[in-house]
Amino acid sequence: MSAWPQRETMAGMLRALLPSTCALCGGGADAPVCAPCARQFVAAGGARCRCCANPLGGADAGLACGACLAGAPAYDATVAASDYASPLDQLVLRLKFGGALALAPWCARTLHAAVLAAPGFTLPELLCPVPLGPARLSERGYNQALEIARPLSALLGIALQPRLTLRRFDTPAQSGATAAERKNNMRHAFLVAPDMLAQVRGRHIGVVDDVMTSGHTLNALAATLKRFGAARVSNLVFARTPPH
């Protein structure tokens, strides 16, 4: 038995032995978020742009938005499980900055459901998380994108390569930055690990992240993967910040 199913078995035993509460409503739950809150707040069913996952309003699912038609990004597709909006944004912040790693498998299961429901979406051949810079990884102690990618890999049955890409330097925090600053921050930020080049060439790579805001980080990473020979790049993100 692999390590992940063993961890899931242990987690199931703990859930049976220890009472838990929903992180959103505080009611009893057998998961970090109870089923009623998940149905109320996870907006996976609305039509989204097949490229950037921004909401399409009344349009049919599987279409591209006007912005992506006008200037296609480096990535080819994006699946998002929910909007980055209250109250789910607080869960992401707790996972990202508060060490609430128990939320990551729930995020992965929610994202898994969104991937399976995405119209016309082709599954990647390999998954990789958006990498953190060395200083930020040392400070935080974990990469929240990797914590989501591990269980998502097991659920989808797609191999995960945590070291496929590297962040060459610690970029400034993207929160609070303007669109131009976000884009400039990501210039030349990524590279493919030298010993991983053969795993990229000609393949469809799935990039996993917790939140997609402007898309500049994911676009820069996709451009790097394409430059090193990837045939296709798809983003798998738990939450998508709606356009303002």
HUFEN-V170230 format. One record per backbone hydrogen bond with DSSP energy under -0.5 kcal/mol. NH is the residue of the N-H (numbers start at 1). CO is the residue of the C=O. E is the energy in kcal/mol with one decimal. If there is no record, write none. Layout:
((NH | CO | E) (NH | CO | E))
This chain:
((6 | 2 | -1.5) (7 | 3 | -2.2) (8 | 4 | -2.3) (9 | 5 | -2.3) (10 | 6 | -2.4) (11 | 7 | -2.5) (12 | 8 | -2.2) (13 | 9 | -2.0) (14 | 10 | -2.4) (15 | 11 | -2.3) (16 | 12 | -1.6) (17 | 13 | -1.6) (18 | 14 | -3.1) (22 | 27 | -3.4) (23 | 32 | -3.5) (26 | 22 | -1.5) (29 | 20 | -1.7) (38 | 34 | -2.4) (39 | 35 | -2.5) (40 | 36 | -1.9) (41 | 37 | -2.9) (42 | 38 | -2.1) (43 | 41 | -0.9) (44 | 42 | -1.1) (49 | 54 | -2.9) (50 | 63 | -2.9) (53 | 49 | -1.8) (56 | 47 | -2.4) (59 | 56 | -1.7) (62 | 48 | -0.9) (63 | 60 | -0.9) (69 | 65 | -2.0) (70 | 66 | -2.2) (71 | 67 | -1.9) (76 | 233 | -3.3) (77 | 233 | -1.1) (78 | 50 | -1.6) (79 | 235 | -2.7) (81 | 237 | -1.4) (82 | 238 | -1.4) (84 | 240 | -2.5) (85 | 83 | -1.7) (88 | 85 | -0.9) (89 | 85 | -1.5) (90 | 87 | -1.1) (91 | 87 | -0.8) (92 | 88 | -1.9) (93 | 89 | -2.2) (94 | 90 | -2.0) (95 | 91 | -2.3) (96 | 92 | -3.0) (97 | 93 | -2.8) (98 | 93 | -0.8) (98 | 94 | -1.0) (100 | 94 | -2.0) (101 | 99 | -2.1) (103 | 100 | -1.8) (104 | 101 | -1.4) (105 | 101 | -0.6) (106 | 102 | -0.6) (107 | 103 | -2.4) (108 | 104 | -2.5) (109 | 105 | -2.5) (110 | 106 | -2.4) (111 | 107 | -2.5) (112 | 108 | -2.7) (113 | 109 | -2.0) (114 | 110 | -1.6) (115 | 111 | -2.5) (116 | 112 | -2.2) (117 | 113 | -1.5) (118 | 114 | -1.0) (118 | 115 | -0.7) (121 | 118 | -1.4) (123 | 121 | -0.5) (125 | 204 | -2.8) (126 | 204 | -1.2) (127 | 159 | -2.7) (128 | 206 | -2.4) (130 | 208 | -2.0) (137 | 133 | -2.6) (138 | 134 | -2.2) (139 | 135 | -2.3) (140 | 136 | -2.7) (141 | 137 | -2.8) (144 | 142 | -0.6) (147 | 143 | -2.1) (148 | 144 | -1.5) (149 | 145 | -2.3) (150 | 146 | -2.3) (151 | 147 | -0.7) (152 | 148 | -1.8) (153 | 149 | -2.7) (154 | 150 | -1.6) (155 | 151 | -2.4) (156 | 152 | -2.5) (157 | 153 | -1.5) (158 | 153 | -1.6) (161 | 127 | -2.8) (164 | 161 | -1.6) (166 | 191 | -3.0) (168 | 166 | -0.7) (168 | 189 | -3.3) (169 | 189 | -0.6) (171 | 169 | -0.6) (177 | 174 | -1.9) (182 | 178 | -2.7) (183 | 179 | -2.2) (184 | 180 | -2.4) (185 | 181 | -2.5) (186 | 182 | -1.0) (186 | 183 | -0.6) (187 | 184 | -1.2) (189 | 186 | -1.8) (191 | 166 | -1.8) (193 | 164 | -2.1) (196 | 193 | -2.6) (197 | 194 | -0.8) (199 | 196 | -1.1) (200 | 196 | -0.7) (200 | 197 | -1.2) (201 | 197 | -1.8) (202 | 229 | -3.3) (203 | 200 | -2.1) (205 | 203 | -0.7) (205 | 232 | -2.7) (206 | 126 | -3.4) (207 | 205 | -0.6) (207 | 234 | -3.0) (208 | 128 | -2.6) (208 | 206 | -0.5) (209 | 236 | -1.9) (212 | 239 | -2.2) (213 | 211 | -0.5) (219 | 215 | -2.5) (220 | 216 | -2.4) (221 | 217 | -2.2) (222 | 218 | -2.5) (223 | 219 | -2.6) (224 | 220 | -1.8) (225 | 221 | -2.5) (226 | 222 | -2.6) (227 | 223 | -2.3) (228 | 224 | -1.6) (229 | 226 | -1.7) (230 | 225 | -2.8) (231 | 203 | -1.6) (232 | 203 | -1.5) (234 | 205 | -2.6) (235 | 77 | -2.9) (236 | 207 | -3.2) (237 | 79 | -2.7) (237 | 235 | -0.5) (238 | 209 | -1.5) (239 | 210 | -2.2) (240 | 82 | -2.2) (241 | 212 | -2.8))
